[in-house]
Amino acid sequence: MADICLPHDHNEIFCHGISDMPDAEQFQAAADILKLLGDGSRIRIFWILCHCETCVTNLSAMVDMSSPAVSHHLRQLKAVGLVSARRDGKEMYYTAAKNPEADLLHHTIEQMIQISCPTA
């Protein structure tokens, strides 16, 4: 950002860190993850996977959804790196990914639930 010549000179002092602004692709990656969070079922599935490793059949029973619907959500979560899978024979097991993004999302969901649904 320091190399950019701005069209208006307002004698601004740039905020700390603006010179290290991420590129447009990095903002788009963040937006793609945030878009996925617009679905409560997907957030619920992700939250469950933060607490256990399980197969689609069991996960479907936990969230009272069809296996194809759960698989659809899992594909989307996996595509952005929030969920990982491992095969054991014919069975696939899913869990939350072990990365900073998944950890932050898990923490954020739990904080949002606590704020919006405090226990008495």
C-alpha positions as CSV (number, residue, x, y, z in Angstrom):
1,M,0.0,0.0,0.0
2,A,2.9,2.3,0.6
3,D,3.8,2.3,-3.1
4,I,0.3,3.3,-4.1
5,C,-0.2,6.9,-5.1
6,L,-3.6,7.9,-3.8
7,P,-5.8,10.2,-5.9
8,H,-6.5,12.6,-3.0
9,D,-4.0,14.0,-0.6
10,H,-5.7,14.5,2.7
11,N,-2.5,14.3,4.7
12,E,-3.6,11.0,6.1
13,I,-1.4,9.0,8.3
14,F,-2.0,5.3,7.4
15,C,-3.2,3.0,10.1
16,H,-0.7,0.6,11.5
17,G,-0.5,-2.5,9.3
18,I,-2.2,-1.1,6.2
19,S,1.0,-1.4,4.3
20,D,0.8,-5.2,4.9
21,M,-2.8,-5.4,3.7
22,P,-3.6,-8.9,2.4
23,D,-4.3,-9.2,-1.3
24,A,-7.8,-9.6,-2.8
25,E,-7.5,-13.4,-3.1
26,Q,-6.9,-13.7,0.7
27,F,-10.0,-11.5,1.4
28,Q,-12.0,-13.7,-1.0
29,A,-10.9,-16.9,0.8
30,A,-12.1,-15.4,4.1
31,A,-15.4,-14.3,2.4
32,D,-15.8,-17.9,1.1
33,I,-15.5,-19.3,4.6
34,L,-17.9,-16.7,6.0
35,K,-20.4,-17.5,3.3
36,L,-20.5,-21.1,4.4
37,L,-21.5,-19.9,7.9
38,G,-24.8,-18.6,6.7
39,D,-26.3,-22.0,7.2
40,G,-27.2,-23.1,10.8
41,S,-27.1,-26.8,9.9
42,R,-23.5,-26.4,8.5
43,I,-22.4,-24.7,11.7
44,R,-24.0,-27.4,13.8
45,I,-22.2,-30.1,11.8
46,F,-18.9,-28.3,12.1
47,W,-19.4,-27.9,15.9
48,I,-20.1,-31.6,16.3
49,L,-17.0,-32.5,14.4
50,C,-15.0,-30.2,16.7
51,H,-16.0,-32.6,19.5
52,C,-15.8,-36.0,17.8
53,E,-14.8,-37.9,14.8
54,T,-17.7,-39.7,13.1
55,C,-19.1,-41.1,9.9
56,V,-21.9,-39.6,7.8
57,T,-24.5,-42.0,9.0
58,N,-24.0,-41.2,12.7
59,L,-23.7,-37.5,11.9
60,S,-26.9,-37.6,10.0
61,A,-28.7,-39.1,13.0
62,M,-27.2,-36.5,15.3
63,V,-28.5,-33.6,13.2
64,D,-31.7,-35.3,12.0
65,M,-30.8,-34.8,8.3
66,S,-30.5,-37.2,5.4
67,S,-27.0,-38.6,4.6
68,P,-26.9,-36.9,1.2
69,A,-27.6,-33.5,2.8
70,V,-24.9,-34.0,5.4
71,S,-22.5,-35.2,2.7
72,H,-23.2,-32.0,0.8
73,H,-22.4,-29.8,3.9
74,L,-19.2,-31.9,4.6
75,R,-18.0,-31.4,1.0
76,Q,-18.4,-27.6,1.4
77,L,-16.6,-27.6,4.8
78,K,-13.9,-29.8,3.5
79,A,-13.3,-27.6,0.4
80,V,-12.4,-24.6,2.5
81,G,-10.2,-26.6,4.9
82,L,-12.5,-26.7,8.0
83,V,-13.1,-30.4,7.9
84,S,-10.8,-33.4,7.3
85,A,-11.6,-37.0,6.5
86,R,-9.9,-40.3,6.9
87,R,-10.8,-43.7,5.4
88,D,-10.9,-46.8,7.5
89,G,-11.8,-49.7,5.2
90,K,-15.0,-48.7,3.4
91,E,-16.0,-46.1,6.0
92,M,-15.0,-42.4,5.9
93,Y,-14.6,-40.6,9.3
94,Y,-14.9,-36.8,9.5
95,T,-13.5,-34.4,12.1
96,A,-12.7,-30.7,12.3
97,A,-9.4,-29.8,10.7
98,K,-6.4,-29.2,12.9
99,N,-5.6,-25.6,11.7
100,P,-5.9,-22.1,13.1
101,E,-9.0,-21.3,11.0
102,A,-11.0,-24.3,12.3
103,D,-9.9,-23.5,15.9
104,L,-10.9,-19.9,15.6
105,L,-14.3,-20.8,14.1
106,H,-14.9,-23.3,16.8
107,H,-14.1,-20.8,19.5
108,T,-16.2,-18.1,17.8
109,I,-19.2,-20.4,17.5
110,E,-19.0,-21.4,21.2
111,Q,-18.7,-17.7,22.2
112,M,-21.7,-16.7,20.0
113,I,-23.8,-19.5,21.4
114,Q,-22.9,-18.4,25.0
115,I,-23.7,-14.8,24.2
116,S,-27.0,-15.5,22.5
117,C,-28.1,-18.4,24.7
118,P,-26.8,-17.7,28.2
119,T,-27.6,-20.4,30.8
120,A,-29.6,-19.3,33.8
